[in-house]
Amino acid sequence: MKDVSIKELKNTATQMRMKVVDMIYKAQSGHPGGSLSAADFVTACYFKFMNVNPAEPRWPDRDRMVLSKGHVCPIQYACLATVGFFSESELDTLRKEGSKLQGHPSMTKCPGIDISTGSLGQGLACAAGMALAGKMDGKDYKVFCVVGDGESQEGEIWEAANTAHKYKLDNLITFVDVNNLQLDGTTDEVMPNGDLGAKFRAFGWEVIELDGHDMEEIVASIEKCYASKNGKPKALIGRTVKGKGVSYMENQVGWHGVAPNTEQYEQAMSELKAQLIA
């Protein structure tokens, strides 16, 4: 765990959001909404908690990060570049042919990616497998997973949740990004996700419900997970805002997978810059 202040983490999260907007604008392709909603949690993991070694991406004792909602990889790429897994100049190659930084994370192309994801619903099962391997090998690493509220409607999520409970995977910490903008593809109406906290509790998980943009809450919640070695996998149910930090993107489902134009890009960068704490 790194000695970094809440203020530093808040500023870093804002800077990561700026990098997300910048790379998606330059690519004219990508998913800004979910990348921005997950930014605070992913930032806290990489800059405060995760024990990783950029010089040895496959270090066996490293902590793992699984983006089950793989389309939000721009936020992970921003963090990986800043931590030092690859040059920040490569962020400009997002989604370009031959780039390390594909539209969904690829473990064979990009250093620091622990598992290729993209098909929604599969990542939590992968994360549970990693956590189980850690238990079987006597390792003390943590496995972090980011799950979308929409993909929580996939049955495999709950099969994985049941497996994690069965094998007492208290080294698995899952952030459920609840921005409540999953749409019914036939009616364009918001689909109810139900009480996800209650669902994870029903599967024997330890659940913490929090403001997914409150860095103090995020840090305190992860610290609680580290201290709780009770055999229960951990679910952080984060209430978030899709497109957080950019006024015209916030709570707008249309910004799920759309790149900003030049005017929108300049407004977004100006708004985010103004959020940096002196």
BAMAR-657639 format. One record per residue (C-alpha): residue in three letters; x, y negated, z. Coordinates in steps of 0.02 Angstrom, whole numbers, plus 50000, padded with zeros to 5 digits. Each point is the difference from the previous one (the first is absolute). Last residue first. Layout:
<atoms>
<residu->ala | px->X | py->Y | pz->Z> $
...
</atoms>
This chain:
<atoms>
<residu->ala | px->49779 | py->48833 | pz->49707> $
<residu->ile | px->49860 | py->50126 | pz->49971> $
<residu->leu | px->49969 | py->50047 | pz->49818> $
<residu->gln | px->49817 | py->49980 | pz->49955> $
<residu->ala | px->50031 | py->49852 | pz->49883> $
<residu->lys | px->50106 | py->50113 | pz->49890> $
<residu->leu | px->49852 | py->50117 | pz->49983> $
<residu->glu | px->49884 | py->49862 | pz->49939> $
<residu->ser | px->50128 | py->49933 | pz->49876> $
<residu->met | px->50036 | py->50174 | pz->49933> $
<residu->ala | px->49815 | py->50035 | pz->49975> $
<residu->gln | px->49969 | py->49833 | pz->49915> $
<residu->glu | px->50146 | py->50024 | pz->49882> $
<residu->tyr | px->49943 | py->50175 | pz->49956> $
<residu->gln | px->49821 | py->49944 | pz->49969> $
<residu->glu | px->50059 | py->49866 | pz->49879> $
<residu->thr | px->50117 | py->50122 | pz->49912> $
<residu->asn | px->49873 | py->50140 | pz->49986> $
<residu->pro | px->49977 | py->50123 | pz->50143> $
<residu->ala | px->50011 | py->50189 | pz->49972> $
<residu->val | px->49844 | py->50107 | pz->50024> $
<residu->gly | px->49983 | py->50167 | pz->50090> $
<residu->his | px->49897 | py->49977 | pz->50158> $
<residu->trp | px->49976 | py->49814 | pz->49973> $
<residu->gly | px->49821 | py->50025 | pz->49939> $
<residu->val | px->49958 | py->50070 | pz->50171> $
<residu->gln | px->50009 | py->49825 | pz->50071> $
<residu->asn | px->50016 | py->49998 | pz->50190> $
<residu->glu | px->50149 | py->49881 | pz->49988> $
<residu->met | px->50066 | py->49973 | pz->49824> $
<residu->tyr | px->49954 | py->49815 | pz->49985> $
<residu->ser | px->50078 | py->49957 | pz->50167> $
<residu->val | px->50164 | py->50094 | pz->49983> $
<residu->gly | px->50061 | py->50062 | pz->50169> $
<residu->lys | px->49902 | py->50162 | pz->50009> $
<residu->gly | px->49949 | py->50069 | pz->49829> $
<residu->lys | px->49885 | py->50130 | pz->50079> $
<residu->val | px->49969 | py->49948 | pz->50179> $
<residu->thr | px->50040 | py->50124 | pz->50138> $
<residu->arg | px->49927 | py->50091 | pz->50149> $
<residu->gly | px->50133 | py->50126 | pz->50043> $
<residu->ile | px->49951 | py->50171 | pz->50068> $
<residu->leu | px->50166 | py->50063 | pz->50069> $
<residu->ala | px->49989 | py->50189 | pz->50003> $
<residu->lys | px->50123 | py->50102 | pz->50102> $
<residu->pro | px->50025 | py->50188 | pz->50001> $
<residu->lys | px->49967 | py->50077 | pz->50172> $
<residu->gly | px->50126 | py->50112 | pz->50087> $
<residu->asn | px->50010 | py->49887 | pz->50151> $
<residu->lys | px->50162 | py->49909 | pz->49966> $
<residu->ser | px->49931 | py->49824 | pz->50018> $
<residu->ala | px->50147 | py->49879 | pz->50016> $
<residu->tyr | px->50031 | py->49986 | pz->49813> $
<residu->cys | px->49815 | py->49976 | pz->49967> $
<residu->lys | px->49992 | py->49862 | pz->50130> $
<residu->glu | px->50146 | py->49914 | pz->49915> $
<residu->ile | px->49906 | py->50012 | pz->49836> $
<residu->ser | px->49848 | py->49917 | pz->50079> $
<residu->ala | px->50103 | py->49862 | pz->50082> $
<residu->val | px->50084 | py->49960 | pz->49834> $
<residu->ile | px->49835 | py->49995 | pz->49906> $
<residu->glu | px->49914 | py->49898 | pz->50134> $
<residu->glu | px->50140 | py->49871 | pz->50002> $
<residu->met | px->50000 | py->49995 | pz->49810> $
<residu->asp | px->49814 | py->49962 | pz->49990> $
<residu->his | px->49956 | py->50037 | pz->49819> $
<residu->gly | px->49929 | py->50175 | pz->50024> $
<residu->asp | px->49892 | py->49941 | pz->50144> $
<residu->leu | px->49991 | py->50156 | pz->50106> $
<residu->glu | px->49917 | py->50166 | pz->50037> $
<residu->ile | px->50112 | py->50130 | pz->50082> $
<residu->val | px->49955 | py->50183 | pz->49979> $
<residu->glu | px->50080 | py->50157 | pz->50073> $
<residu->trp | px->49948 | py->50140 | pz->49884> $
<residu->gly | px->49895 | py->50151 | pz->50049> $
<residu->phe | px->49902 | py->50019 | pz->49838> $
<residu->ala | px->49848 | py->49915 | pz->50076> $
<residu->arg | px->50114 | py->49856 | pz->50048> $
<residu->phe | px->50046 | py->49980 | pz->49816> $
<residu->lys | px->49816 | py->49989 | pz->49954> $
<residu->ala | px->49960 | py->49879 | pz->50141> $
<residu->gly | px->50137 | py->49883 | pz->49941> $
<residu->leu | px->49936 | py->50014 | pz->49822> $
<residu->asp | px->49828 | py->49938 | pz->50051> $
<residu->gly | px->49907 | py->50009 | pz->49836> $
<residu->asn | px->50080 | py->49961 | pz->49834> $
<residu->pro | px->49846 | py->49921 | pz->49922> $
<residu->met | px->50014 | py->49974 | pz->49812> $
<residu->val | px->49999 | py->49821 | pz->49937> $
<residu->glu | px->49888 | py->49984 | pz->49847> $
<residu->asp | px->50066 | py->50001 | pz->49822> $
<residu->thr | px->49859 | py->50122 | pz->49956> $
<residu->thr | px->50083 | py->50146 | pz->49911> $
<residu->gly | px->50178 | py->49984 | pz->50063> $
<residu->asp | px->49941 | py->49978 | pz->50180> $
<residu->leu | px->50121 | py->49873 | pz->50069> $
<residu->gln | px->50130 | py->50007 | pz->50139> $
<residu->leu | px->50018 | py->49824 | pz->50070> $
<residu->asn | px->50000 | py->50033 | pz->50187> $
<residu->asn | px->50177 | py->49936 | pz->50036> $
<residu->val | px->50039 | py->50147 | pz->50114> $
<residu->asp | px->50183 | py->50044 | pz->49975> $
<residu->val | px->50018 | py->50160 | pz->50102> $
<residu->phe | px->50174 | py->50002 | pz->50073> $
<residu->thr | px->50059 | py->50176 | pz->50039> $
<residu->ile | px->50134 | py->50043 | pz->50128> $
<residu->leu | px->50059 | py->50182 | pz->49997> $
<residu->asn | px->50125 | py->50052 | pz->50136> $
<residu->asp | px->49854 | py->50056 | pz->50109> $
<residu->leu | px->49977 | py->50146 | pz->49882> $
<residu->lys | px->49909 | py->50122 | pz->50114> $
<residu->tyr | px->49996 | py->50141 | pz->49870> $
<residu->lys | px->49811 | py->50017 | pz->50001> $
<residu->his | px->49974 | py->49811 | pz->50007> $
<residu->ala | px->50109 | py->49968 | pz->49848> $
<residu->thr | px->49909 | py->50141 | pz->49907> $
<residu->asn | px->49830 | py->49924 | pz->50040> $
<residu->ala | px->50057 | py->49829 | pz->49938> $
<residu->ala | px->50068 | py->50081 | pz->49842> $
<residu->glu | px->49833 | py->50085 | pz->49966> $
<residu->trp | px->49921 | py->49831 | pz->50039> $
<residu->ile | px->50102 | py->49908 | pz->49870> $
<residu->glu | px->49974 | py->50143 | pz->49877> $
<residu->gly | px->49812 | py->49966 | pz->50004> $
<residu->glu | px->50018 | py->49833 | pz->49913> $
<residu->gln | px->49891 | py->49862 | pz->50074> $
<residu->ser | px->50155 | py->49939 | pz->50093> $
<residu->glu | px->50057 | py->49943 | pz->49828> $
<residu->gly | px->49892 | py->49845 | pz->50021> $
<residu->asp | px->50069 | py->49958 | pz->50172> $
<residu->gly | px->50175 | py->50005 | pz->49931> $
<residu->val | px->50136 | py->50104 | pz->50083> $
<residu->val | px->50175 | py->49942 | pz->50046> $
<residu->cys | px->50110 | py->50135 | pz->50078> $
<residu->phe | px->50146 | py->49990 | pz->50121> $
<residu->val | px->50100 | py->50155 | pz->50043> $
<residu->lys | px->50109 | py->49988 | pz->50154> $
<residu->tyr | px->50169 | py->50085 | pz->50026> $
<residu->asp | px->50038 | py->50104 | pz->50155> $
<residu->lys | px->50063 | py->50156 | pz->49912> $
<residu->gly | px->49982 | py->50175 | pz->50075> $
<residu->asp | px->49989 | py->50081 | pz->49828> $
<residu->met | px->49824 | py->50065 | pz->50028> $
<residu->lys | px->49941 | py->49832 | pz->50067> $
<residu->gly | px->50078 | py->49905 | pz->49856> $
<residu->ala | px->49928 | py->50121 | pz->49874> $
<residu->leu | px->49827 | py->49971 | pz->50078> $
<residu->ala | px->50022 | py->49812 | pz->49980> $
<residu->met | px->50050 | py->50020 | pz->49818> $
<residu->gly | px->49851 | py->50113 | pz->49967> $
<residu->ala | px->49884 | py->49878 | pz->50086> $
<residu->ala | px->50068 | py->49861 | pz->49889> $
<residu->cys | px->49967 | py->50102 | pz->49844> $
<residu->ala | px->49822 | py->50036 | pz->50057> $
<residu->leu | px->49978 | py->49815 | pz->50038> $
<residu->gly | px->50057 | py->49958 | pz->49824> $
<residu->gln | px->49874 | py->50103 | pz->49902> $
<residu->gly | px->49841 | py->49897 | pz->50013> $
<residu->leu | px->50030 | py->49887 | pz->49851> $
<residu->ser | px->50105 | py->50067 | pz->49858> $
<residu->gly | px->50139 | py->49872 | pz->50003> $
<residu->thr | px->50143 | py->50070 | pz->50100> $
<residu->ser | px->50180 | py->50055 | pz->49975> $
<residu->ile | px->50079 | py->50042 | pz->50168> $
<residu->asp | px->50141 | py->49928 | pz->50105> $
<residu->ile | px->50032 | py->49843 | pz->49898> $
<residu->gly | px->50161 | py->49922 | pz->50066> $
<residu->pro | px->50094 | py->50007 | pz->49836> $
<residu->cys | px->49882 | py->49987 | pz->49850> $
<residu->lys | px->49998 | py->50117 | pz->49851> $
<residu->thr | px->49973 | py->50178 | pz->50063> $
<residu->met | px->49896 | py->49945 | pz->50150> $
<residu->ser | px->49880 | py->49907 | pz->49884> $
<residu->pro | px->49886 | py->49866 | pz->50072> $
<residu->his | px->49851 | py->49950 | pz->49893> $
<residu->gly | px->50009 | py->49863 | pz->49868> $
<residu->gln | px->50183 | py->50044 | pz->49975> $
<residu->leu | px->50145 | py->49913 | pz->50083> $
<residu->lys | px->50156 | py->50095 | pz->49951> $
<residu->ser | px->49978 | py->49923 | pz->49829> $
<residu->gly | px->50013 | py->50100 | pz->49838> $
<residu->glu | px->49853 | py->49913 | pz->49918> $
<residu->lys | px->49947 | py->49848 | pz->50101> $
<residu->arg | px->49876 | py->50020 | pz->50142> $
<residu->leu | px->50099 | py->49886 | pz->50117> $
<residu->thr | px->50163 | py->49944 | pz->49920> $
<residu->asp | px->50011 | py->49832 | pz->50089> $
<residu->leu | px->50014 | py->50092 | pz->50166> $
<residu->glu | px->50165 | py->50065 | pz->49932> $
<residu->ser | px->50082 | py->49833 | pz->50042> $
<residu->glu | px->49975 | py->50045 | pz->50184> $
<residu->ser | px->50137 | py->50129 | pz->49980> $
<residu->phe | px->49964 | py->50173 | pz->50068> $
<residu->phe | px->49976 | py->50087 | pz->50168> $
<residu->gly | px->50054 | py->49842 | pz->50091> $
<residu->val | px->49870 | py->49955 | pz->50131> $
<residu->thr | px->49937 | py->49861 | pz->49885> $
<residu->ala | px->49985 | py->50119 | pz->49852> $
<residu->leu | px->49907 | py->50131 | pz->50104> $
<residu->cys | px->49882 | py->49870 | pz->50072> $
<residu->ala | px->49950 | py->49926 | pz->49831> $
<residu->tyr | px->49983 | py->50175 | pz->49926> $
<residu->gln | px->49884 | py->50050 | pz->50142> $
<residu->ile | px->49890 | py->49848 | pz->49972> $
<residu->pro | px->49998 | py->50032 | pz->49813> $
<residu->cys | px->49951 | py->50182 | pz->50035> $
<residu->val | px->49817 | py->49957 | pz->50032> $
<residu->his | px->49948 | py->50122 | pz->49862> $
<residu->gly | px->50060 | py->50144 | pz->50108> $
<residu->lys | px->49854 | py->49998 | pz->50119> $
<residu->ser | px->50076 | py->50150 | pz->50091> $
<residu->leu | px->50152 | py->49890 | pz->50025> $
<residu->val | px->50114 | py->50117 | pz->50097> $
<residu->met | px->50141 | py->49930 | pz->50105> $
<residu->arg | px->50129 | py->50113 | pz->50085> $
<residu->asp | px->50119 | py->49975 | pz->50146> $
<residu->arg | px->50176 | py->50058 | pz->49962> $
<residu->asp | px->50081 | py->50153 | pz->50078> $
<residu->pro | px->50030 | py->50093 | pz->49837> $
<residu->trp | px->50086 | py->49852 | pz->49913> $
<residu->arg | px->49922 | py->50005 | pz->49827> $
<residu->pro | px->50021 | py->49812 | pz->49966> $
<residu->glu | px->50183 | py->50002 | pz->50056> $
<residu->ala | px->50071 | py->49824 | pz->49976> $
<residu->pro | px->49829 | py->49928 | pz->50037> $
<residu->asn | px->50001 | py->50086 | pz->50171> $
<residu->val | px->49833 | py->50008 | pz->50089> $
<residu->asn | px->49937 | py->49989 | pz->50179> $
<residu->met | px->49829 | py->49918 | pz->49983> $
<residu->phe | px->49939 | py->49889 | pz->50140> $
<residu->lys | px->50026 | py->49813 | pz->49980> $
<residu->phe | px->50036 | py->49949 | pz->49820> $
<residu->tyr | px->49933 | py->50149 | pz->49905> $
<residu->cys | px->49851 | py->50043 | pz->50108> $
<residu->ala | px->49949 | py->49821 | pz->50042> $
<residu->thr | px->50006 | py->49954 | pz->49816> $
<residu->val | px->49889 | py->50148 | pz->49953> $
<residu->phe | px->49872 | py->49949 | pz->50132> $
<residu->asp | px->49998 | py->49817 | pz->49950> $
<residu->ala | px->49996 | py->50030 | pz->49813> $
<residu->ala | px->49855 | py->50123 | pz->49991> $
<residu->ser | px->49870 | py->49868 | pz->49950> $
<residu->leu | px->50121 | py->49918 | pz->49878> $
<residu->ser | px->50038 | py->50161 | pz->49907> $
<residu->gly | px->49815 | py->50041 | pz->49998> $
<residu->gly | px->49953 | py->49842 | pz->49906> $
<residu->pro | px->50155 | py->49982 | pz->49890> $
<residu->his | px->49986 | py->50158 | pz->49893> $
<residu->gly | px->50109 | py->49997 | pz->49846> $
<residu->ser | px->50024 | py->49926 | pz->49827> $
<residu->gln | px->50057 | py->49835 | pz->49927> $
<residu->ala | px->50175 | py->50066 | pz->50039> $
<residu->lys | px->50063 | py->49826 | pz->50046> $
<residu->tyr | px->49840 | py->49962 | pz->50096> $
<residu->ile | px->50005 | py->50169 | pz->50088> $
<residu->met | px->50182 | py->49970 | pz->50050> $
<residu->asp | px->49967 | py->49825 | pz->50067> $
<residu->val | px->49841 | py->50043 | pz->50094> $
<residu->val | px->50085 | py->50145 | pz->50089> $
<residu->lys | px->50156 | py->49897 | pz->50036> $
<residu->met | px->49894 | py->49864 | pz->50079> $
<residu->arg | px->49910 | py->50130 | pz->50105> $
<residu->met | px->50169 | py->50065 | pz->50059> $
<residu->gln | px->50047 | py->49822 | pz->50051> $
<residu->thr | px->49839 | py->49985 | pz->50099> $
<residu->ala | px->50035 | py->50166 | pz->50087> $
<residu->thr | px->50177 | py->49939 | pz->50038> $
<residu->asn | px->49932 | py->49841 | pz->50077> $
<residu->lys | px->49884 | py->50099 | pz->50112> $
<residu->leu | px->50140 | py->50122 | pz->50046> $
<residu->glu | px->50116 | py->49857 | pz->50046> $
<residu->lys | px->49867 | py->49922 | pz->50110> $
<residu->ile | px->49965 | py->50168 | pz->50083> $
<residu->ser | px->50184 | py->50011 | pz->50043> $
<residu->val | px->50127 | py->50127 | pz->49939> $
<residu->asp | px->50107 | py->50118 | pz->50103> $
<residu->lys | px->49989 | py->50156 | pz->49892> $
<residu->met | px->49929 | py->50168 | pz->50052> $
</atoms>
